[in-house]
């Protein structure tokens, strides 16, 4: 939330206490001034040092007269200071009370609650804005995790349900040829294994449980093109490659999987029989860039915003025999974030998708 700059809480408390001290001094001086004016004509009389000495001389007013007056003034200032300090502290710390109440509500599960504190910027309002931003991110993360758990359960249940159905059919029809059943069960089991491995890879990227080493994304791009070239030729998709040395620090296995996933998605989610894919690596300032583009239909921006979520597929662009498990871009995003990088998805003007991954650049191992 953008706020106009205002005085800090520290400055407010300093000014408040200084003002209180100044007011107390004025009251003390006024009390002494009035006390010394006893028996003096005129209200504008300014007492001299001799007047103070005479005022403190017990032969003039006496200790019985001066001490009770001083004690009365001190008692009044004490009460006045306590009440005034209590009111000032309450006013200054009232935003903290709202923040505490919001924290308790959030701890109770009300992730939709926001402080939404108004006023100019100071320490308390910056704290409330940071708290609101944190809770907003937490709410989004929890919602994503709930969708992920629901989708993962559905995806894992599907091959198990298919397997159960096939086994029930085989049990009811013992004379049915087993070769067809075995082939179908093999495909279903392969899909379940692929899904499980993808989930494990996704969890590994989230936990950042990997060893970092110097790697070159251009080499990964060349390996991915060589590996997936038969799939591209089978689907009638051409591949263009323009790679420059792009050294970064990270997991060899995860980053290689990231590049392979991107190229595989670009081939599968493409125009049937007449598509093209381009893959490029480069260095921009202190970031290495991996860019993969593919042809295809024009994409709705709302759809693009969800493609990196787990189990989200661009169903209109998927080949029936290469549907995947719906974790390709989700894995890429998690791997990029685990390496302190970012993933950007953009639609191409002529149709299709442009995927850009940016990671921190580092010197090549030979230079280092």
C-alpha positions in Angstrom: 0.0 0.0 0.0 1.4 3.4 -1.0 1.3 5.9 1.8 2.4 9.5 2.2 5.5 9.7 4.4 4.8 10.8 8.0 6.7 11.3 11.2 8.1 8.1 12.8 6.8 6.7 16.0 10.1 7.3 17.7 9.9 11.0 16.8 6.3 11.2 18.0 7.2 9.7 21.3 10.3 12.0 21.6 8.2 15.1 20.9 5.4 14.0 23.3 7.8 13.3 26.2 9.7 16.5 25.6 6.5 18.4 25.5 5.3 16.8 28.7 8.7 17.7 30.3 8.4 21.2 29.1 4.9 21.5 30.4 6.0 20.2 33.8 8.8 22.7 34.0 6.4 25.5 33.2 4.1 24.4 35.9 6.9 24.2 38.5 8.1 27.6 37.6 4.6 29.0 37.7 4.0 27.4 41.1 7.3 28.9 42.5 6.5 32.2 40.8 3.1 32.4 42.4 4.6 31.3 45.7 7.2 34.1 45.6 4.5 36.6 44.7 2.9 36.3 48.1 2.5 39.8 49.4 4.0 41.3 46.3 2.1 44.0 44.4 1.5 43.5 40.7 1.4 40.4 38.6 4.4 41.3 36.4 6.9 41.3 39.1 10.0 39.3 38.3 11.6 37.9 41.5 15.4 38.2 41.9 17.9 35.9 43.5 17.4 37.6 46.8 13.7 37.0 46.6 14.4 33.2 46.2 16.7 33.3 49.1 14.2 35.1 51.2 11.5 32.6 50.1 13.6 29.7 51.2 14.5 31.4 54.5 12.4 29.7 57.3 12.3 33.1 59.1 10.2 34.5 56.3 7.6 31.8 55.3 8.8 28.9 57.5 9.3 25.3 56.7 5.8 24.5 57.6 4.5 26.7 54.8 7.0 25.9 52.0 7.3 22.1 52.3 3.5 21.3 52.1 3.2 23.6 49.1 6.1 21.8 47.3 4.8 18.4 48.2 1.4 19.4 46.9 2.9 20.5 43.6 5.0 17.3 43.2 2.0 15.1 43.9 -0.1 17.0 41.3 2.7 16.7 38.7 3.1 13.0 39.5 -0.6 12.3 39.0 -0.8 14.6 35.9 2.3 12.9 34.4 0.9 9.4 35.0 -2.5 10.2 33.5 -1.0 12.1 30.6 1.7 9.5 29.9 -0.9 6.8 30.0 -3.2 8.6 27.5 -0.3 9.4 25.2 1.1 5.9 25.3 -2.3 4.5 24.6 -2.8 6.8 21.6 0.7 6.0 20.2 0.4 2.3 20.7 -3.2 1.9 19.5 -2.0 0.6 16.0 -0.1 -2.1 17.8 -3.3 -3.2 19.5 -5.0 -3.7 16.1 -2.0 -5.6 14.8 -2.1 -7.9 17.8 -5.8 -8.5 17.3 -5.2 -9.3 13.6 -2.4 -11.7 14.5 -4.7 -13.6 16.9 -7.4 -13.8 14.2 -5.0 -15.1 11.7 -3.6 -17.7 14.1 -7.2 -18.9 14.5 -7.4 -19.6 10.8 -8.9 -16.4 9.5 -6.4 -15.9 6.6 -8.8 -13.5 4.8 -8.6 -10.9 7.6 -6.5 -7.8 6.9 -5.5 -4.9 9.1 -5.9 -2.3 6.4 -4.5 0.5 8.6 -5.0 4.0 7.2 -3.0 7.1 7.8 0.5 8.2 6.8 3.5 5.9 6.8 5.3 5.2 10.0 6.8 2.1 11.7 3.4 0.7 12.8 1.8 1.2 9.4 4.7 -0.3 7.6 4.5 -3.3 10.0 0.7 -3.6 9.3 1.3 -3.4 5.5 4.0 -6.0 5.7 1.7 -8.2 7.8 -1.1 -7.9 5.3 1.2 -8.7 2.4 2.5 -11.8 4.2 -1.0 -13.0 5.0 -2.1 -12.5 1.4 0.8 -14.6 0.2 0.1 -17.2 2.8 -3.5 -17.3 1.9 -2.6 -17.8 -1.8 -0.1 -20.5 -0.9 -2.6 -22.4 1.2 -5.2 -22.2 -1.6 -2.6 -23.5 -4.1 -1.6 -26.4 -1.7 -5.3 -27.3 -1.2 -5.8 -27.4 -5.0 -2.6 -29.3 -5.4 -3.6 -31.9 -2.8 -7.1 -32.3 -4.4 -5.7 -32.6 -8.0 -2.9 -34.9 -6.9 -5.4 -37.2 -5.2 -7.6 -37.2 -8.4 -4.6 -37.8 -10.7 -3.3 -40.7 -8.5 -6.8 -42.2 -8.1 -7.4 -42.3 -11.9 -4.8 -45.0 -12.8 -5.8 -47.0 -9.7 -9.4 -46.9 -10.7 -8.6 -47.9 -14.3 -6.5 -50.8 -13.0 -9.3 -52.0 -10.6 -11.8 -51.9 -13.5 -9.6 -53.9 -15.8 -9.0 -56.5 -13.1 -12.7 -56.8 -12.4 -13.5 -57.2 -16.1 -10.8 -59.9 -16.4 -12.1 -61.7 -13.4 -15.6 -61.8 -14.8 -14.4 -62.9 -18.2 -11.6 -65.5 -17.7 -11.6 -66.4 -21.4 -10.6 -62.9 -22.5 -7.2 -62.5 -24.1 -4.6 -61.4 -21.5 -2.2 -59.8 -23.9 -4.5 -56.7 -24.5 -5.1 -56.5 -20.7 -1.4 -56.6 -20.0 -0.7 -53.8 -22.5 -3.3 -51.6 -21.0 -2.2 -52.3 -17.5 1.4 -51.6 -18.5 0.4 -48.1 -19.9 -1.6 -47.3 -16.9 1.2 -48.3 -14.5 3.7 -46.3 -16.5 1.6 -43.3 -16.2 1.3 -43.8 -12.4 5.0 -44.1 -12.1 5.6 -41.0 -14.2 3.2 -39.1 -12.0 4.9 -40.3 -8.8 8.3 -39.4 -10.1 7.1 -35.9 -11.1 5.6 -35.4 -7.6 8.9 -36.5 -6.0 10.8 -34.1 -8.3 8.4 -31.3 -7.4 8.9 -31.9 -3.7 12.7 -32.0 -4.1 12.7 -28.7 -5.8 10.5 -27.1 -3.1 12.8 -28.3 -0.3 15.9 -27.2 -2.1 17.6 -30.4 -1.1 20.3 -30.4 -3.7 24.0 -29.7 -4.1 24.9 -26.6 -6.1 27.6 -26.8 -8.8 28.6 -24.8 -11.9 26.5 -25.7 -14.9 26.0 -24.4 -18.4 22.4 -24.2 -19.6 23.5 -24.1 -23.3 24.8 -27.7 -22.9 21.5 -28.8 -21.3 19.7 -27.2 -24.3 21.8 -29.2 -26.8 21.3 -32.4 -24.8 17.5 -31.9 -24.7 17.3 -31.2 -28.4 19.3 -34.4 -29.2 17.1 -36.4 -26.8 13.7 -35.1 -28.0 14.5 -34.8 -31.7 12.8 -38.2 -32.5 9.6 -37.0 -30.8 9.7 -33.7 -32.7 10.2 -35.5 -36.0 7.3 -37.9 -35.2 4.9 -35.0 -34.6 6.2 -33.0 -37.6 7.7 -30.2 -35.4 10.9 -28.4 -36.4 13.4 -27.2 -33.8 15.6 -24.1 -34.0 18.4 -23.7 -31.6 20.4 -20.6 -30.8 22.6 -21.0 -27.7 25.3 -19.0 -26.0 27.2 -20.0 -23.0 25.0 -19.4 -19.9 26.7 -20.5 -16.7 24.9 -20.6 -13.4 25.1 -22.3 -10.1 22.7 -25.1 -9.2 21.7 -28.7 -9.4 22.8 -30.5 -12.5 19.9 -33.0 -12.4 17.2 -30.4 -11.6 18.3 -27.9 -14.2 18.6 -30.5 -16.9 15.1 -31.7 -16.1 13.9 -28.1 -16.3 15.3 -27.6 -19.8 14.0 -31.0 -20.9 10.5 -30.3 -19.6 10.3 -27.0 -21.3 11.3 -28.4 -24.7 9.0 -31.4 -24.3 6.1 -29.2 -23.5 6.9 -27.0 -26.5 6.9 -30.0 -28.8 3.7 -31.7 -27.4 1.7 -28.5 -27.0 2.0 -27.4 -30.6 0.4 -27.4 -34.0 -0.1 -31.0 -35.3 2.1 -31.7 -38.3 3.3 -28.2 -39.0 4.7 -26.7 -35.8 8.0 -25.2 -34.8 10.0 -24.7 -31.6 12.9 -22.5 -30.8 15.2 -22.7 -27.8 17.8 -20.1 -26.9 20.2 -19.3 -24.1 21.9 -16.0 -23.4 23.3 -13.7 -20.7 21.6 -10.4 -19.8 23.5 -8.3 -17.2 23.9 -10.6 -14.2 21.2 -13.2 -15.2 21.3 -16.1 -17.6 18.2 -16.5 -19.8 16.7 -19.6 -21.2 13.9 -19.0 -23.7 11.7 -21.6 -25.4 9.0 -20.6 -27.9 6.5 -22.8 -29.7 3.8 -22.2 -32.3 0.1 -22.9 -31.6 -3.3 -21.3 -31.1 -3.7 -17.9 -29.6 -3.9 -18.2 -25.8 -6.2 -16.5 -23.4 -4.2 -14.5 -20.8 -6.3 -16.0 -18.0 -5.2 -19.5 -19.2 -1.6 -18.5 -19.3 -1.7 -17.3 -15.7 -2.7 -20.8 -14.6 -0.4 -23.0 -16.8 2.4 -23.0 -14.1 0.0 -24.4 -11.5 0.2 -28.2 -10.9 -2.1 -30.3 -13.1 -3.1 -27.4 -15.3 -3.0 -28.3 -19.0 -3.7 -26.3 -22.2 -6.1 -29.0 -23.3 -6.8 -27.4 -26.6 -3.1 -27.8 -27.6 -2.4 -31.3 -26.3 -1.7 -34.3 -28.5 -3.9 -37.2 -27.3 -1.0 -39.5 -27.0 1.3 -37.1 -25.2 -0.9 -35.6 -22.5 1.7 -35.8 -19.8 0.8 -35.6 -16.1 0.2 -31.8 -15.9 3.3 -31.0 -13.9 5.7 -29.9 -16.6 5.6 -26.1 -16.1 4.9 -26.5 -12.4 8.1 -28.3 -12.0 10.0 -25.8 -14.1 8.6 -22.9 -11.9 9.6 -24.6 -8.7 13.1 -25.5 -10.0 13.6 -21.9 -11.1 12.5 -20.5 -7.8 14.6 -23.0 -5.9 17.6 -21.6 -7.8 16.6 -17.9 -7.0 15.3 -17.4 -10.5 12.0 -16.7 -12.1 9.6 -18.1 -14.8 7.7 -15.8 -17.2 4.9 -17.0 -19.6 3.8 -14.8 -22.5 1.7 -15.4 -25.5 3.2 -15.0 -28.9 1.6 -12.5 -31.3 1.1 -15.2 -34.0 -0.1 -17.8 -31.5 1.7 -20.1 -29.2 3.7 -19.6 -26.0 7.0 -18.0 -25.0 8.5 -19.3 -21.8 11.5 -17.4 -20.3 13.5 -18.6 -17.3 16.0 -16.2 -15.7 18.6 -17.5 -13.2 21.6 -15.8 -11.4 24.6 -15.8 -13.7 28.0 -17.0 -12.5 31.4 -17.3 -14.0 32.2 -20.5 -15.9 34.1 -23.1 -14.0 37.3 -22.5 -16.0 37.1 -18.7 -15.3 36.3 -19.2 -11.7 
